[in-house]
Structure formats: structure tokens, C-alpha cells
Amino acid sequence: MPDIAIDKAKWHYEGRFPNGLPKDQAYVHIGFVLGWLADNDAFSEETTADFADELQRFRKREMTATTLAKVMDGAISTEMCKPDLAEFLQRYYKEGPFYDDYSDLMPNNSPSLYHMLDLWSNYQAVSRLLSRRFTEFQQAREKRV
């Protein structure tokens, strides 16, 4: 599978990003996904080796999702992940309903998805969502085979 950029914080803060909001907020959702990948040992061997200390600090909850995303250049790509996770992220996150699902986790009065706070409780909600969607992806793929 060729390396495909799934998301970059830069695409957000240089795009339709709310005025007056700290640029760090463009990293939150990316950090939640990177954190989920870390917690599920889903990074490629190379990425794991390159960011071993940072991934360990995140797993110990010594580093926030936003900080993890910043350390990892604010990006998610298929090359960073194990193959089955890369396909999942491409289909669900890049091409699919990730942002709709993410929006459903936001409080009703949130002006945008960039207003999600980098809190462990929010990370846990996104992590549960990603785990559920990944299980659904695996089940659907098994049915096709």
C-alpha cells in the first residue's frame, strides 16, 4: 500500500479554522487518533522505534494527545501504521464518517469540532469510538473474504 496522508494539523489551521482559537486545537483530534494507535500497539515497527519514548509517555498518561500529535509532526499517514490499521484509517477516517462520529461526541453547544478539549475523558470517548468502528471494519472485511 502506498503511503497516503490521512490527516495533518496543518490542513486544519491553514484552512477553515476558527479565528481566535489556539492553533493547538488543530492537533487534538489527530492526537486522540495517534493515542489510540499507541494504546493498541498499532504503529509500524519503524514509527514505534522512532517515537518509542513518546509513545511510552503517552501510554503512562505523562503526555497529552495534543503533545503527542505535535511531537509526531501533527500528521497521520498509512505508513505509520500496521497494514490493517492503515486500511481502516484510510476508509473510516479519511474517506468515511469519522468527522460525523467525532462531532456526535461534542457537547451540543460547541461551535466546531476544533473546540474538543484535550481531556483524558474526551480521549477515552474517542478511543471507544475508534475501537468500535475498527471492530465493525474487521467484521465487514471478514464477511467479504
SULRA-V915119 format. One record per residue. PSI is psi in whole degrees, 0 to 359 (NA if undefined). OMEGA is omega in degrees with one decimal (none if undefined). Layout:
BEGIN
psi = (PSI/PSI)
omega = (OMEGA/OMEGA)
END
This chain:
BEGIN
psi = (128/155/124/130/123/313/153/135/323/322/329/304/344/0/227/72/136/133/141/353/136/139/332/332/340/346/345/304/325/318/322/318/316/321/318/318/318/313/338/15/48/1/153/162/319/314/319/317/318/328/29/311/317/318/320/318/321/313/329/0/34/356/136/167/319/316/318/314/318/316/327/28/21/32/152/131/161/329/335/342/162/151/316/327/325/316/318/311/322/315/319/312/306/316/347/208/20/309/327/314/317/317/325/339/348/147/148/330/12/130/336/169/350/356/3/128/147/76/150/326/322/320/315/320/316/321/316/318/310/319/317/313/325/319/315/319/314/318/318/321/322/323/328/333/NA)
omega = (178.0/178.8/-179.7/175.0/179.6/179.7/176.1/177.8/-179.7/178.8/-177.3/-175.1/173.6/-179.0/-179.0/-177.2/-177.1/175.8/175.8/179.3/179.2/-179.4/178.5/-178.1/176.5/-178.3/-170.5/-176.7/177.1/177.7/177.3/179.6/177.6/177.2/177.9/176.5/178.4/-178.2/-178.3/177.8/-172.6/178.0/174.4/178.3/-178.7/179.2/178.3/179.1/-178.0/-174.4/-174.3/-178.0/-178.3/179.2/177.4/178.1/177.5/-179.1/177.5/-178.9/175.5/-179.1/-179.7/177.8/179.1/179.1/177.3/179.5/179.7/179.5/-178.4/175.1/175.8/-174.5/171.3/175.7/-179.1/-179.1/-177.6/-169.2/169.1/-171.4/-177.7/177.2/178.0/178.9/177.7/-178.6/179.1/-175.7/-175.8/-174.3/-174.5/-173.5/-170.5/-169.6/-176.8/-175.0/174.5/178.2/179.9/178.4/178.8/178.6/-177.3/172.0/-174.9/-176.4/-179.7/-179.0/179.4/177.4/176.0/-179.2/175.8/179.9/178.3/178.3/179.2/178.6/176.5/176.2/-178.9/178.4/179.1/178.6/176.8/178.4/-179.2/178.9/179.4/-178.9/177.8/176.3/177.4/178.4/-179.8/179.8/178.8/179.5/177.3/178.9/-179.7/-175.3/none)
END
